[in-house]
Amino acid sequence: MNQSEKARLLNLESEIHKRVIGQDEAVTAVSDAIIRSRGGLGNEKRPIGSFMFLGPSGVGKTELAKALAAELFDSEENIVRIDMSEYMESHSVSRLIGAPPGYVGYEEGGQLTEAIRRRPYSVILFDEIEKAHPQVFNVLLQLLDEGRLTDGRGRTVDFKNTVVIMTSNLGSEIIMKGVETTGQVDEQVKEQVMEIVKKSFKPEFLNRMDDIIVFSPLSEKELKEIVKLQMGEVIKVIKKRYPGSEVEMTEAAIEGIIKAGYSIAYGARPMRRYIEKTVVTEITKSIIGGVMKEKSKIKIGYEDGKIEVKITDN
């Protein structure tokens, strides 16, 4: 391991924290497990890390997976996402690793094995893992245990340079109810969630995980931080095109975005879409209409229940 790789590992947690808001326990657990593995004390044949993420939608599970791909493998494009609701039948195993010779789909290869054969350094995200057929779990057990799979063509595909993440919404109602009662996900809530998990998955499968992590719903303070982070991405694009421009956002606008964009069912995810539909759309119209100048000042406010974007010359 060279010096830059060592520095990357040691800075992994702090770098992920810049992107993933409000899930300190999850970020620390994942970072520590990966450091143990890459530091030479893990099983070199198995994947770098294997985790199960539990919790409601839109709280940072996918964002943490993307952040890991960016930090470990240089790009969040190095993520293979597989929707396990498409693997509920016994025959769906062939879609995962490829059909054997003489069967339909043999030439195409498997969705999982082909992706990793082409990009061996990847984060693999299995969404809604609880929906997978038992025969699919047999394949995943082999992946986690041996770090390799044989595809339909008889080729061995190596998974030792991957991070495996499985997400599940099991226990989400208990988590939400627990937060309503105590304001946080306490140990009692976690124990209740783990009881559901233990009833849903075989012990040998759960024992292959480096960690099973419960994600908490986001607080109002954390939601505000996420809005600022998302708006920071928009501002970065504006500044790149108009280096002399200024962007100001009121506290009322931040609260308005949360009010309109946050959803208990979908978490913080819809806030990004709301920013796109309002702020980004209005600024884009100003650019096309010639209103936006090199040194324009953009003020984003919230009036009469909607986002207001005002652009003036500086």
N, C-alpha and C positions, 0 to 999 in steps of 0.2 A: 504494500500500500504506500503510495507516494504522499508527499506533504499536502498537496492540494486535496487529495481524497480524505486524508485525516482531518483537515480543516473543515471540509464539507460535512463530515460526520459529526464533529464536535459542535458545529453551528446549526445542525439540522433542526433542533427544537426551536431555536430562536427565529430561524427563517420561516418555519411553518407557522409560528405564532403570528407572523406578519399578515398571513392570509386567512387563517382559521381563528375566528373570534369566539370566545366563550367556552371553549372545550379544552381547558388546560390539562385536565387529567388524561384525556384521550391523547392529546399531542405528546405529553410526557411519556405515557406508556408505549406508544408506537415508536417514538424516537429512541427510547432506551432499549427496546427489543431489537431494533435494527442495529444500534451501536454494538450490542452484545454479539449479534450474528456476524457483522462485518469486521469486528475486532478480532476474529479468529477463534472465539470460544463456542461458536455454534456448530451445528452439523453442516458441513460444506456441501453435502449432497442435496439437502432440503432447500426449499425456497428461502430467501433472505428473511422473510417474516410472513406469518399467517395470522390474520385477525378476523374477529367477528365484531361488527359494529351494530349495536342495538339502539333504537330510539326513533322518535317521530321523524317525519319528512322535513326537509329544509332546515336542519340544525347544524349541518357541516360535515356529514359523513362523506358525501361525494367530494366536497371541497378539500377535505383532508387527503383523500386518495389522489386528487389532481395535484395538490401541493407536494406530495411525496414523489409523484412522477417527475415533476419539475425539478425538485431538489436532488433526487437520486440519479435521474436519467436525463437531465437537462431540458426536458420539455414535457408539458402536460399532455402532449399528443401521444406520449408513450404510455397510454392507458388502454387496456382492452376491457371493454364493458360488455357483460353478458347478462341479459335479462332472463332470470331463471323461471319466470312464468311461461317461457317458451319451451321449457324442458320438463314438463309435467308428465309426459308419457314415457314408457319404457324404451320405445324405439328412438327417442330423442338423443340417446347416448351417441348414436352414429352421427348426429349433427354436430356434436361436441368434438369428437375425435376423428370423424370421417367414416364413411361406409366401407365395408370390406369389399374385395374384388367381386365383380358381378352384380353388385347392388346399385340402385339408383343413387347418384350423388358421389360415386367413388372418385370421379375426376376432380371434384371440387375440394375435397379434403375437409377436415373438421374446422368449425368456427374457432375453437380454442387453439387447437394444435397448429393450424396454419398461421394464426396471428402471432403465436410465440416463435414459431420457426422463422418467421420473417423479422420479428422484433424480439429477440431473446431477453433484452433488458426492458422490462415493462412492469407496470402495476396492473394486476388483473382484478377487476371489480365484478363480483358475482352479486347482482342485485336481487333482493327478495329470495334469499337462499332457501327459505323454508318451503318454497313452492316446488323445488326440484324433486323428481322421481327418485325413489330409493336406489335404483340402478345407477343414476347419475352420481349419487353420493359415493358409490363404490369407486368410480373413476376419480372423484375428488380426494378420496382417502389415499389412493395410490399416489396422486400428485403430491399431497402433503407429506406423505411418508417417505417416498423414494425420490421425489424431485424430478420425476420424468414420466412420460406417457408414451405408449406406442400407438401411432395413428393407424387409420384403416389401410394404409399402404405398407405397414410394417416398419415404418421409420420411427426411430426413437427421438422424441422431442424433449429437450432439457429445460427444466423450470428452475434451476438453482439460482438464476439471476433475476428472479421475479419476486415481487411482493404480492401476496394473495390477500385480498380483502373481501369479506362476505358481509353483506348488509341484510338486516332483517327488521321488520316493523313489529315483531313479536313483543308484547308487553308495553307497547306505546301508550295504550289507554291508562295503564297503571302508572306509567311515568308522568303523564299529563295530570292525572288525578292527584298524585303525590305532590306535584309542584303547586297545584291549587291549594292544597292543605297546608304544606309546610314552607312553600316558597323555594324548595330545592329538592334534588334527587338524593334522599338520604339512604343510609345503609339498608333500612327496612324495605324501601322501594326496590333497591337493587336486588335484594334477596328474593323478593316476590317475582321480579322479572327473570331471575336466574332459574327459579323453579319452573317457570313456563318453558324456558329454553331447554332445560334438562328433560322435560317431558316430550319435547318436539324433536330432539336430535339424540342420536346414539352416543354413549359415553366415549367410544373409541374415536368418534368424529370430533367431539368437543376437546378431547385430550390432545388432539393434533394442533390446536390453536396456541399461538404464543400468548395471546390475551383476548379476552372477551370484554368489550368496552361498552358501557352504557353512556350514551350521549344525552345531555340535558337540554330541555327547552331553553330558548334564549330569553334573557331578561331585556327590559326596555333599554337599559344602558348599552347592552351588547348589540341590540338592533340598531341603535344610533351609530355605533362604531362601524357596523356593516354598511350602513348607508354611506358614511364618509369614505369607506374603503371603495365601494362601488362607484361613488361620484369621483373619487380620486382617479379611477381608470378613465372616466369620461374627460376629466380635466387634462389628463396627460395627453390624450389624443388632440384636444383643442390646442394645447400649448405647443404641440409638435407642429401644427399647421399655422398657428398664430402665436409666435413666441412672445410678442409684446402684450398679449391680452391678459386680463385679470378676471377671475371668477370668484364671486362671493355667494355664499349660500346661507340663508337665515336658519335659525333654530326651528322656526315655524315650518319651513320647507322640509327639514329633516323629519319632524314629527308628522307632517302631512303625508310624506312618502310611506312612513311606517303605517299610518292609519289606513291609507288606501291600498298599500301593497302587501302588508303582512297578513298571513292567513294561518289560523290554528291548524288547519288540515295540511297546508303545504309549507309552513314555516316561512323563512326569509326569502325563499326562492322567487316568489312573484314580485318582490321589491325591485329586482333588477329589470324585469319586464316593464314595470311601471315607470322606472327611470327612463328606459328606452322610448316608451310611448309618449312621455311628456317632455322631459328635459331635452333629450337627444333629438327628438322630432322637431321641437321648436327652434333649437339652435341650428339644425340642418336647414330648415326653411329660411332662416336668416342668412345663412351662407349662400344658398342658391339665389335668394333675392337681393344679394349685394349689401345687406344691412351690416353684416359682420365685417369689421375692418381689422387691420394689423394690430392696432392698439385698443380694440374695443373692451369695454367693461361689461361683463355678464353678471346680472344679479338674479339669483333664483330665490323666489319667495313663495308664499302660500297665502292666497286671498280668496275669500268666498268659497272655501271648500275645494279649491283647485290650485295646481302649481302655476305660478306666473314666472315667465322668463322675460327680463327686460335687458335690452342691449343698447348701450350708449357709447359715444366716442370718448375716449379717455383724454 
